[in-house]
Amino acid sequence: MNEYFIAPSKTDPEKAFYIEMKWAVPAGVSDLFFPFWRPGRYEPGNFVKWSRNFRVIGNGDSLSVTKIQPNHWRIESNESQNILVSYEWCIHELNAGSSFLSDTLFYVNPVNLFCFVKQKEMEPIRLTVELKDNWNYAGGLPIQNQDGKIYLEAKNFDQLADSPFVLAPVISRFQWISEGVEFNCHSIGQLPKPWREGDYSSLIQFTEFQVRMMNGFPVKDYHYIFIFTPYRMRHGVEHCNATMIVMGQGEVSDEVFYDEILSISSHELFHTWNVKYCRPKDLFPYDFTQAQFSAAGFITEGITTYYGELMLWQSGVWSWEKLVTCILDWLNTHLNNPGRFSSSLLDSSIDTWVDGYVKGTPGRKVSIYNEGALLAFLTDVFIIKSKFGEKSLDDVMRAMLLKYNTQTIGFTIDDYWHVVEEISGIVPAQLIGLSSQPKDYASEVLIALEWLEQKCRLNNSESGRLEVVSIALNGHNKLSKRYRCAKPQ
């Protein structure tokens, strides 16, 4: 078993972690890597830049270490031996994909601060966490406590990398069991008002609805882990049996903030099926040594964005008006982005590795989240119309999970469109064109909304921006009557 260790730095305990890792390597060549990226963020992470005092120690002259790339060292040994790698990793920001250390928080995302030996990444790992205080724990891996230390065990580096955890003096907990699955909500900081009053009904409602809709859950326990900041913040990352979410209310109202919490939680939960257990072949398995380009962002993030909001409405947590507001927000963002005439959704998915998470050059690209959600909406309506309400995108997602789950093989974009064709009975040529060419989606979205008896109008705002506004909210529209008519099997 490979041994990992983490603790606050003895020389700089408020700004850095101290890390050690031990491997028994055979004679010959071994390759040591710092992860280049992390799942859920399809861009270079370059996590090695936050390390310092990097050392590789073995049996003296029998060990040769050469740096090949910024995150890659080649280790050559003329005998089998134990090697020790040690360094400090400096904290720089607090978000749902980072690691952070303070006098009230010990927060670790293993993928951004632990190295791995490529030839041994499938071997089990025992991680020792050393703290002075007996703090509370929240995470997807079970823990053992002994002699003031915490021990976590992972079956391989992939599982460790995908298992963030937090320790803090106080962690609020809420737990429930549904369909044999243990669900947990762990919160650090000031809770939203309903949770302070003990009301977790909305969280339970959409969670259980998603599980029923997808015909079950792929894990036995799941953990919503929240860090609530005193400043404005919104960021979440999906993991195999957990989600890490960092939220801050700032100046927005209690209602808006709570809706944001539900929205991001619903989004990250749906990722459990769509990405974690049903993944594009381009990302299966994860390769942390280098970039993994995929044009399937409209499936991984676009469909998930759509379902995050859709499940809140379909489960009864949100009103129809709130769902329409989200769809129009996506459409208005699209209308005012000239990048829709410059880059296709497929190309923009690959370009997240260039500048996909910042504005970048104006008008250069579209968003796998925003335009991807619009395309998911159009695909859903396409199937509902073609099958007279008997089928929907739900059936596609369930079929994809059965055919292309991570116990079998990843899927391609062609696989996805073939499943859409199988469910709808019609070749989705227009939808494929919307994804593969620079396109304006506005007319298609407005036609779909009109078919759903949702009336909208295109305005020119005072600022010169195009804006679609709702002019009639029909509570008895085709969407509420026929949408999601296909019941979970």
Secondary structure, 3 states (H helix, E strand, C coil): CEEEEEEECCCCCCCEEEEEEEEEECCEEEEEECCCCECCECCCCCHHHHEEEEEEECCHHHEEEEEEECCEEEEEECCCEEEEEEEEEECCCCCCCCCEEECCEEEECHHHCCCEEHHHCCCCEEEEEECCCCCEEEECCCEEEECCEEEEEECCHHHHHCCCEEEECCCEEEEEEECCEEEEEEEECCCCHHHHCCCCHHHHHHHHHHHHHCCCCCCCEEEEEEEEECCCEEEEEEECCEEEEEEECCCCCHHHHHHHHHHHHHHHHHCHHHHHCECEHHHCCCCCCCCCCCCCHHHHHHHHHHHHHHHHHHCCCCCHHHHHHHHHHHHHHHHCCHHHHCCCHHHHHHCHHHHCCCCCCCCCCCCCCHHHHHHHHHHHHHHHHHCCCCCCHHHHHHHHHHHHECCCCCECHHHHHHHHHHHHCCCCHHHHHHHHCCCCCHHHHHHHHHHCCCEEEEEECCCCCEEEEEEECCCCCHHHHHCCCCCCC
